[in-house]
């Protein structure tokens, strides 16, 4: 125990163990290095807590740097002092079947990093419980690895970068998200390059930001945000990917860019004032969007073949702008429930064999516009209520129109050329 102590250890061989215990001190440093197989590192900094709060002022400005080379090594860092600040832990491992874990429980300003490379079946876990301003980063290169970051507090930052195949969180925590953040103003960034990976982000509170980038085939991404004013970004390149995005609360923003074949995307926004922007280029895509709430917006651009887009909005004063450029596309849009007012749909289809099916039910002052340019397109519109407007323009060959309306004071305009 004490301040400004330094531990330096360098071991070479098999089945070695380092335990660095720096308790009740500040500005301590542990630099631990092992090369070989089956080794173990344990570093403890802070104040031991037997069910009681840590002593005020103990455990600030500590640093742990652990490096392991070989297979089957384990490293664990504990920096636990609820009053501590400005502690840093970094674990670097090279090899197969490595396990790294960092636990930081302190007031704030904590930083943790795990870097694992050139291996398979590695596992990395970072757990941080702090009032504010902590950072966690996991970087892995290899296959069949697992990643888990959990942060409690406010204004935390989590970053995961993975290069390889078949990576996912295989641990036991509930819920089993790759990144779990509870509090306000969190940031989560997940970047995956490879195939058959599974990643997920879970944020509760307000003003959270999640950015997911996947490059490869057969990947699965999911994101859940609960609270107000969250933002979510997904960029996807590759084949046969599946994505599930969910936001509950008010004033959320979701931005999605997909490029590739046979992708599946589901976006659920539950609340008022939500905004979804999607750009999808490729073949055989299937997009489902569900917004429950008022004053929500969807702007979607589909460029490619055989795409299917299904959009449901259940509130008032919501807007859909959908543009489809390609072959054999189908768009289904449902707006409104009983008493829904002032909804707007604008659909543009350029290509062949497109179908636009729009239903606005249970309200007044709704507007639907469909413009189709190409061959053998179909426009299907069903409206109920009063003072609604329908505009259809078709340019090309073999178009068909079906309009079902109930109510008074509705206006319909049809142009076929």
C-alpha positions in Angstrom: 0.0 0.0 0.0 1.1 3.6 -0.7 1.5 6.1 -3.5 3.5 6.2 -6.7 4.7 2.6 -6.5 5.7 0.7 -9.7 5.5 -3.1 -10.4 7.4 -4.4 -13.4 7.3 -8.1 -14.2 8.5 -10.1 -17.3 7.9 -13.8 -17.4 8.7 -16.3 -20.1 7.4 -19.9 -20.0 4.3 -21.9 -19.2 1.7 -21.8 -16.5 3.1 -18.7 -14.8 1.0 -16.4 -12.6 1.4 -12.7 -11.6 -0.6 -11.1 -8.9 0.0 -7.4 -8.5 -1.8 -6.1 -5.5 -1.6 -2.2 -5.1 -4.3 -1.4 -2.6 -4.9 1.9 -0.7 -2.8 4.0 -2.9 -2.6 6.5 -5.7 -0.6 7.1 -8.9 0.6 3.4 -8.9 1.8 1.7 -12.0 1.8 -2.0 -13.0 3.6 -3.2 -16.1 3.2 -6.9 -16.5 4.4 -9.0 -19.4 4.2 -12.8 -20.1 5.2 -14.9 -23.1 4.3 -18.6 -23.3 1.1 -20.6 -22.7 -1.4 -21.0 -19.9 -0.2 -18.0 -18.0 -2.3 -15.8 -15.7 -2.2 -12.1 -14.7 -4.3 -10.5 -11.9 -3.8 -6.8 -11.1 -5.7 -5.2 -8.2 -5.8 -1.4 -7.7 -8.0 0.7 -5.5 -9.6 0.0 -2.1 -10.9 -3.3 -0.9 -14.5 -3.1 -0.2 -16.2 -5.5 2.2 -19.7 -4.4 1.5 -18.9 -0.7 2.4 -17.9 2.3 0.4 -14.3 2.9 -0.3 -12.3 5.4 1.6 -12.5 8.9 0.1 -9.4 9.9 -2.0 -8.0 6.4 -2.4 -7.0 5.0 -5.7 -6.6 7.9 -8.2 -4.3 8.1 -11.2 -3.4 4.4 -11.3 -2.2 2.6 -14.5 -2.0 -1.0 -15.5 -0.4 -2.3 -18.7 -0.6 -6.1 -19.2 1.0 -7.9 -22.2 0.7 -11.6 -23.0 2.0 -13.6 -25.9 1.1 -17.3 -26.4 -2.0 -19.4 -26.2 -4.5 -20.0 -23.3 -3.4 -16.9 -21.3 -5.7 -15.0 -18.9 -5.5 -11.4 -17.6 -7.7 -9.6 -15.2 -7.5 -6.0 -14.0 -9.6 -4.6 -11.1 -9.6 -0.9 -10.3 -12.4 -0.6 -7.8 -12.8 2.5 -5.7 -16.1 4.4 -5.8 -14.3 7.7 -5.1 -11.4 7.3 -7.5 -10.7 9.0 -10.8 -8.4 9.0 -13.8 -7.4 5.3 -13.7 -6.2 3.4 -16.8 -6.1 -0.3 -17.7 -4.8 -1.8 -20.9 -4.4 -5.5 -21.8 -2.6 -6.6 -25.0 -2.8 -10.3 -25.9 -1.5 -12.2 -28.9 -2.5 -15.9 -29.4 -5.5 -18.3 -29.2 -8.0 -18.9 -26.4 -7.0 -15.7 -24.5 -9.2 -14.2 -21.9 -9.1 -10.6 -20.8 -11.3 -8.8 -18.3 -11.2 -5.2 -16.9 -13.4 -4.1 -14.0 -13.5 -0.4 -13.1 -15.9 0.9 -10.4 -15.1 4.5 -9.6 -16.2 8.1 -9.7 -15.2 8.9 -13.3 -12.5 9.5 -15.9 -11.7 5.8 -16.3 -10.1 4.3 -19.5 -9.9 0.6 -20.4 -8.7 -1.1 -23.5 -8.3 -4.7 -24.6 -6.4 -5.6 -27.8 -6.3 -9.2 -29.0 -4.7 -10.2 -32.3 -3.8 -13.2 -34.4 -5.9 -15.6 -32.4 -9.2 -17.5 -32.2 -11.7 -18.2 -29.4 -10.5 -15.1 -27.5 -12.8 -13.3 -25.0 -12.7 -9.7 -23.9 -14.9 -8.1 -21.2 -14.9 -4.5 -19.9 -17.2 -3.5 -17.0 -17.3 0.1 -15.9 -19.6 1.7 -13.3 -18.8 5.4 -12.9 -20.7 8.6 -12.6 -19.3 10.1 -15.8 -16.7 10.2 -18.6 -15.3 6.7 -19.0 -14.0 5.1 -22.2 -13.8 1.4 -23.2 -12.2 -0.1 -26.3 -12.0 -3.6 -27.6 -10.0 -4.5 -30.7 -9.8 -8.1 -32.0 -8.3 -9.7 -35.0 -9.3 -13.3 -35.5 -12.3 -15.7 -35.5 -14.7 -17.1 -33.0 -14.0 -14.4 -30.5 -16.4 -12.8 -28.0 -16.8 -9.1 -27.0 -18.7 -7.6 -24.1 -18.7 -3.9 -22.9 -21.0 -2.8 -20.0 -21.2 0.8 -18.8 -23.3 2.4 -16.1 -23.4 6.2 -15.6 -23.4 9.1 -18.0 -21.4 10.3 -21.0 -19.6 7.0 -21.6 -17.9 5.9 -24.8 -17.6 2.3 -26.0 -15.8 1.2 -29.1 -15.5 -2.3 -30.6 -13.5 -3.0 -33.8 -13.4 -6.6 -35.0 -11.7 -8.2 -38.1 -12.5 -11.8 -38.6 -15.4 -14.3 -38.9 -18.0 -15.8 -36.5 -17.4 -13.3 -33.7 -20.1 -12.6 -31.1 -20.8 -12.2 -27.4 -20.9 -15.8 -26.1 -20.9 -14.9 -22.4 -23.6 -15.3 -19.8 -24.7 -11.7 -18.9 -28.3 -10.8 -19.3 -29.1 -9.2 -21.7 -26.3 -10.6 -23.8 -25.5 -7.4 -25.8 -22.1 -6.7 -27.3 -22.4 -3.2 -25.8 -24.7 -2.4 -22.9 -25.0 1.2 -21.7 -27.3 2.4 -19.0 -27.6 6.2 -18.4 -27.5 9.3 -20.5 -25.4 10.7 -23.4 -23.6 7.5 -24.2 -21.8 6.7 -27.4 -21.3 3.2 -28.9 -19.3 2.5 -32.0 -19.1 -1.1 -33.4 -17.2 -1.8 -36.6 -17.1 -5.4 -38.0 -15.2 -6.7 -41.0 -15.8 -10.4 -41.9 -18.6 -12.9 -42.2 -21.1 -14.6 -39.9 -20.6 -12.1 -37.0 -23.3 -11.1 -34.5 -23.2 -7.7 -32.8 -25.7 -5.8 -30.7 -26.0 -2.5 -28.9 -28.4 -1.7 -26.0 -28.8 1.8 -24.6 -31.2 3.1 -22.0 -31.6 6.7 -20.9 -31.5 9.8 -23.2 -29.3 11.3 -25.9 -27.5 8.1 -26.7 -25.6 7.5 -30.0 -25.0 4.1 -31.6 -23.1 3.6 -34.8 -22.8 0.1 -36.3 -20.7 -0.6 -39.5 -20.6 -4.1 -40.9 -18.6 -5.2 -44.0 -19.0 -8.8 -45.0 -21.6 -11.5 -45.5 -24.0 -13.3 -43.2 -23.7 -10.8 -40.4 -26.4 -10.0 -37.9 -26.7 -6.6 -36.2 -29.3 -5.4 -33.7 -29.7 -2.2 -31.7 -32.1 -1.2 -29.0 -32.5 2.3 -27.6 -35.0 3.2 -24.8 -35.6 6.8 -23.8 -35.6 10.1 -25.6 -33.5 11.8 -28.4 -31.3 8.8 -29.3 -29.6 8.5 -32.7 -28.8 5.3 -34.5 -26.6 4.8 -37.6 -26.2 1.5 -39.5 -23.9 1.0 -42.5 -24.0 -2.4 -44.1 -22.1 -3.9 -47.0 -22.3 -7.5 -48.0 -24.6 -10.4 -48.6 -27.4 -12.2 -46.7 -27.2 -9.8 -43.7 -30.0 -9.5 -41.0 -30.6 -6.4 -39.0 -33.1 -5.5 -36.2 -33.2 -1.9 -35.0 -35.6 -0.7 -32.2 -36.1 2.7 -30.6 -38.7 3.5 -28.0 -39.3 7.0 -26.7 -39.5 10.3 -28.5 -37.5 12.3 -31.1 -35.3 9.4 -32.2 -33.2 9.5 -35.4 -32.2 6.4 -37.4 -30.0 6.5 -40.5 -29.4 3.3 -42.5 -27.2 2.7 -45.6 -27.2 -0.9 -47.1 -25.3 -2.0 -50.1 -25.4 -5.7 -51.1 -27.7 -8.6 -51.9 -30.5 -10.3 -50.0 -30.3 -8.1 -47.0 -33.1 -8.0 -44.3 -33.8 -5.0 -42.2 -36.4 -4.4 -39.5 -36.8 -0.9 -37.9 -39.2 -0.3 -35.0 -39.7 3.2 -33.6 -42.2 3.6 -30.8 -42.8 7.3 -29.9 -43.5 10.7 -31.3 -41.3 12.8 -33.6 -39.1 9.9 -34.8 -37.1 10.2 -38.0 -35.9 7.3 -40.2 -33.7 7.8 -43.3 -32.7 4.7 -45.4 -30.7 4.2 -48.5 -30.6 0.7 -49.9 -28.8 -0.4 -53.1 -28.7 -4.0 -54.1 -30.9 -7.0 -54.9 -33.6 -9.0 -53.0 -33.7 -6.6 -50.0 -36.6 -6.8 -47.5 -37.2 -3.6 -45.4 -39.8 -3.4 -42.7 -40.4 -0.1 -40.8 -43.0 0.4 -38.1 -43.5 3.8 -36.4 -46.1 4.2 -33.6 -46.5 7.8 -32.7 -47.2 11.2 -34.2 -45.1 13.5 -36.4 -42.8 10.7 -37.5 -40.9 10.7 -40.8 -39.6 8.1 -43.2 -37.3 8.9 -46.1 -36.4 5.8 -48.1 -34.4 5.3 -51.3 -34.3 1.8 -52.9 -32.0 1.3 -55.9 -31.8 -2.3 -57.1 -33.8 -5.3 -58.0 -36.7 -7.2 -56.4 -36.8 -5.0 -53.3 -39.7 -5.1 -50.9 -40.5 -2.2 -48.6 -43.3 -2.3 -45.9 -43.9 0.9 -43.9 -46.5 1.3 -41.1 -47.2 4.5 -39.3 -49.8 4.7 -36.6 -50.0 8.3 -35.6 -51.0 11.8 -36.8 -49.0 14.2 -39.1 -46.6 11.5 -40.2 -44.8 11.5 -43.5 -43.4 8.9 -45.9 -41.2 9.7 -48.9 -40.3 6.6 -50.8 -38.3 6.5 -54.0 -37.7 3.1 -55.9 -35.5 2.8 -58.9 -35.2 -0.8 -60.2 -37.2 -3.9 -61.2 -39.9 -5.9 -59.5 -40.1 -3.7 -56.5 -43.1 -3.6 -54.2 -44.0 -0.9 -51.7 -46.7 -1.3 -49.0 -47.6 1.7 -46.9 -50.2 1.8 -44.1 -50.9 5.0 -42.3 -53.2 5.8 -39.4 -55.5 4.3 -36.9 -58.9 5.5 -35.8 -58.8 9.3 -35.8 -55.4 9.8 -37.4 -55.0 13.1 -39.1 -52.8 14.9 -41.6 -50.6 12.1 -42.8 -48.7 12.3 -46.1 -47.4 9.6 -48.5 -45.2 10.3 -51.5 -44.1 7.4 -53.7 -42.0 7.5 -56.8 -41.3 4.3 -58.8 -39.1 4.1 -61.9 -38.8 0.7 -63.5 -40.8 -2.4 -64.4 -43.2 -4.6 -62.5 -43.5 -2.2 -59.5 -46.5 -2.2 -57.1 -47.5 0.6 -54.8 -50.1 -0.2 -52.2 -51.1 2.7 -49.9 -53.7 2.5 -47.2 -54.8 5.6 -45.1 -57.5 4.8 -42.7 -59.5 6.3 -39.9 -58.8 10.0 -40.3 -59.1 13.2 -42.2 -56.9 15.6 -44.2 -54.5 12.9 -45.4 -52.6 13.1 -48.7 -51.3 10.3 -50.9 -49.2 10.8 -54.1 -48.0 8.0 -56.4 -45.9 8.6 -59.5 -44.9 5.6 -61.6 -42.7 5.7 -64.7 -42.1 2.4 -66.4 -43.9 -0.8 -67.5 -46.7 -2.8 -65.9 -46.9 -0.8 -62.7 -49.8 -1.0 -60.3 -51.2 1.7 -57.9 -53.5 0.6 -55.2 -55.0 3.2 -52.8 -57.5 2.8 -50.0 -58.6 5.8 -48.0 -61.3 6.4 -45.3 -62.3 9.7 -43.8 -62.9 13.2 -45.0 -61.0 15.9 -46.9 -58.3 13.5 -48.1 -56.4 13.9 -51.4 -55.1 11.3 -53.8 -52.9 12.0 -56.8 -51.7 9.3 -59.2 -49.5 9.8 -62.3 -48.5 6.9 -64.5 -46.2 7.3 -67.5 -45.5 4.1 -69.5 -47.3 0.9 -70.5 -49.8 -1.5 -69.0 -50.4 0.4 -65.8 -53.4 -0.2 -63.5 -55.1 1.7 -60.8 -57.4 0.7 -58.0 -58.9 3.3 -55.6 -61.2 2.5 -52.7 -62.5 5.5 -50.7 -65.1 6.2 -48.0 -66.0 9.6 -46.6 -66.9 13.1 -47.8 -65.0 15.9 -49.4 -62.2 13.7 -50.9 -60.2 14.8 -54.0 -58.8 12.3 -56.5 -56.5 13.2 -59.5 -55.4 10.6 -62.0 -53.1 11.1 -65.0 -52.1 8.3 -67.4 -49.8 8.8 -70.4 
